[in-house]
Amino acid sequence: MESASQDINLNSPNKGLLSDAMTDVPVDSAAAARTAAPEGLTLAEEEELRSELAKVEEEIGTLRQVLAAKERHCGELKRKLGLTPLDGLKQNLSKSWHDVQVSNAYVKTSEKLGEWNDKVTQSDFYKKTQETLSQAGQKTSAALSNVGSVISRKLGDMRNSATFKSFEDRVGTIKSRVVGSRENSSDCLHSPLGAGEKPPQDNTPF
């Protein structure tokens, strides 16, 4: 039974279809992975560019390895010197700011700002505005000074008026009365007998 089934499978009409289909697949993987050449490039130019690209990528990988080694060595040196990451950050910021200050863009921008400042300060509009503000400030100071003088004069006139003097006299009278009453009450507390009074005589017969 088993040998008969094997003979049937071997003699099947589907025999060889899978192997034939696999033989149809191209075996040149490099040719299959290769994309079509860009327009305007010959095959020789494309091969030359690919070779140069491979060399550049290899150099980049080598430089990355060298940079990583240099960074490790730099970290060890900083650790031995006692430098913290904060010190490195401050140094980098200072260097970056110095680079910005000496850069052409910063210098040109500073020059432009200086020119604009000179133009603005020398313009008629700026001068007129400054004169107007100065005059307004002077007028405001004069007005405040006049107000202060008027208030002082009014207070002086009020103190010299009859009404104020009468009120001041009344206040003085009330004050003197209050002070006098306090003094009399104090004397009474210290001396129970009135001034000029004699102590009562004992008229009891012997």
ZICOR-V746306 format. One record per residue. N is the residue number from 1. SS is DSSP state (h for helix, s for strand, l for the rest). PHI is phi in radians with two decimals (NA if undefined). PSI is psi as a letter, one per 40 degrees, with the letter a starting at -180 (999 if undefined). Layout:
# ZICOR-V746306
n=[N & N]
ss=[SS & SS]
phi=[PHI & PHI]
psi=[PSI & PSI]
This chain:
# ZICOR-V746306
n=[1 & 2 & 3 & 4 & 5 & 6 & 7 & 8 & 9 & 10 & 11 & 12 & 13 & 14 & 15 & 16 & 17 & 18 & 19 & 20 & 21 & 22 & 23 & 24 & 25 & 26 & 27 & 28 & 29 & 30 & 31 & 32 & 33 & 34 & 35 & 36 & 37 & 38 & 39 & 40 & 41 & 42 & 43 & 44 & 45 & 46 & 47 & 48 & 49 & 50 & 51 & 52 & 53 & 54 & 55 & 56 & 57 & 58 & 59 & 60 & 61 & 62 & 63 & 64 & 65 & 66 & 67 & 68 & 69 & 70 & 71 & 72 & 73 & 74 & 75 & 76 & 77 & 78 & 79 & 80 & 81 & 82 & 83 & 84 & 85 & 86 & 87 & 88 & 89 & 90 & 91 & 92 & 93 & 94 & 95 & 96 & 97 & 98 & 99 & 100 & 101 & 102 & 103 & 104 & 105 & 106 & 107 & 108 & 109 & 110 & 111 & 112 & 113 & 114 & 115 & 116 & 117 & 118 & 119 & 120 & 121 & 122 & 123 & 124 & 125 & 126 & 127 & 128 & 129 & 130 & 131 & 132 & 133 & 134 & 135 & 136 & 137 & 138 & 139 & 140 & 141 & 142 & 143 & 144 & 145 & 146 & 147 & 148 & 149 & 150 & 151 & 152 & 153 & 154 & 155 & 156 & 157 & 158 & 159 & 160 & 161 & 162 & 163 & 164 & 165 & 166 & 167 & 168 & 169 & 170 & 171 & 172 & 173 & 174 & 175 & 176 & 177 & 178 & 179 & 180 & 181 & 182 & 183 & 184 & 185 & 186 & 187 & 188 & 189 & 190 & 191 & 192 & 193 & 194 & 195 & 196 & 197 & 198 & 199 & 200 & 201 & 202 & 203 & 204 & 205 & 206]
ss=[l & h & h & h & h & h & h & h & h & h & l & l & l & l & l & l & h & h & h & h & h & h & h & l & l & l & l & l & h & h & h & h & h & l & l & l & l & l & l & l & l & l & h & h & h & h & h & h & h & h & h & h & h & h & h & h & h & h & h & h & h & h & h & h & h & h & h & h & h & h & h & h & h & h & h & h & h & h & h & h & h & l & l & l & h & h & h & h & h & h & h & h & h & h & h & h & h & h & h & h & h & h & l & h & h & h & h & h & h & h & h & h & h & h & h & h & h & h & h & h & h & h & l & h & h & h & h & h & h & h & h & h & h & h & h & h & h & h & h & h & h & h & h & h & h & h & h & h & h & h & h & h & h & h & h & h & h & h & h & h & l & h & h & h & h & h & h & h & h & h & h & h & h & h & h & h & h & h & h & h & h & h & h & h & h & h & h & h & h & h & l & l & l & l & l & l & l & l & l & l & l & l & l & l & l & l]
phi=[NA & -1.15 & -1.17 & -1.22 & -1.17 & -1.12 & -1.14 & -1.17 & -1.15 & -1.22 & -1.60 & -1.16 & -1.20 & -1.45 & -1.13 & 1.59 & -1.18 & -1.16 & -1.19 & -1.17 & -1.16 & -1.24 & -1.23 & -1.35 & -1.29 & -1.19 & -1.69 & -1.49 & -1.20 & -1.13 & -1.20 & -1.23 & -1.34 & -1.24 & -1.46 & -1.15 & -1.18 & -1.06 & -1.15 & 1.57 & -2.00 & -1.52 & -1.09 & -1.15 & -1.14 & -1.11 & -1.11 & -1.14 & -1.15 & -1.11 & -1.13 & -1.14 & -1.07 & -1.10 & -1.13 & -1.12 & -1.11 & -1.14 & -1.13 & -1.08 & -1.07 & -1.13 & -1.12 & -1.11 & -1.12 & -1.12 & -1.11 & -1.09 & -1.14 & -1.13 & -1.13 & -1.11 & -1.13 & -1.13 & -1.09 & -1.13 & -1.11 & -1.12 & -1.13 & -1.19 & -1.45 & 1.40 & -1.46 & -1.63 & -1.02 & -1.16 & -1.09 & -1.13 & -1.14 & -1.07 & -1.13 & -1.15 & -1.13 & -1.11 & -1.16 & -1.13 & -1.14 & -1.12 & -1.11 & -1.16 & -1.15 & -1.60 & -1.27 & -1.11 & -1.11 & -1.16 & -1.10 & -1.12 & -1.13 & -1.10 & -1.12 & -1.11 & -1.11 & -1.12 & -1.11 & -1.11 & -1.12 & -1.10 & -1.13 & -1.17 & -1.21 & -1.61 & -1.32 & -1.14 & -1.08 & -1.12 & -1.13 & -1.12 & -1.10 & -1.13 & -1.14 & -1.11 & -1.13 & -1.15 & -1.13 & -1.10 & -1.12 & -1.13 & -1.13 & -1.13 & -1.12 & -1.12 & -1.11 & -1.12 & -1.13 & -1.12 & -1.07 & -1.10 & -1.15 & -1.11 & -1.10 & -1.10 & -1.14 & -1.12 & -1.12 & -1.12 & -1.10 & -1.15 & -1.19 & -1.52 & -1.28 & -1.16 & -1.11 & -1.15 & -1.14 & -1.10 & -1.13 & -1.17 & -1.12 & -1.10 & -1.08 & -1.13 & -1.13 & -1.10 & -1.14 & -1.15 & -1.13 & -1.10 & -1.13 & -1.12 & -1.15 & -1.13 & -1.16 & -1.12 & -1.14 & -1.16 & -1.14 & -1.12 & -1.19 & -1.35 & -2.20 & -1.20 & -1.60 & -1.21 & -1.19 & 1.42 & -1.46 & -1.80 & -1.18 & -1.14 & -1.52 & -1.54 & -1.65 & -1.19 & -1.21 & -1.20]
psi=[d & d & d & d & d & d & d & d & d & d & e & i & e & e & h & e & d & d & d & d & d & d & e & e & h & i & e & g & d & d & d & d & d & h & i & i & h & i & h & e & h & i & d & d & d & d & d & d & d & d & d & d & d & d & d & d & d & d & d & d & d & d & d & d & d & d & d & d & d & d & d & d & d & d & d & d & d & d & d & d & e & e & h & i & d & d & d & d & d & d & d & d & d & d & d & d & d & d & d & d & d & e & i & d & d & d & d & d & d & d & d & d & d & d & d & d & d & d & d & d & d & e & i & d & d & d & d & d & d & d & d & d & d & d & d & d & d & d & d & d & d & d & d & d & d & d & d & d & d & d & d & d & d & d & d & d & d & d & d & e & i & d & d & d & d & d & d & d & d & d & d & d & d & d & d & d & d & d & d & d & d & d & d & d & d & d & d & d & d & d & h & d & i & i & h & e & i & i & i & h & i & h & e & h & i & 999]
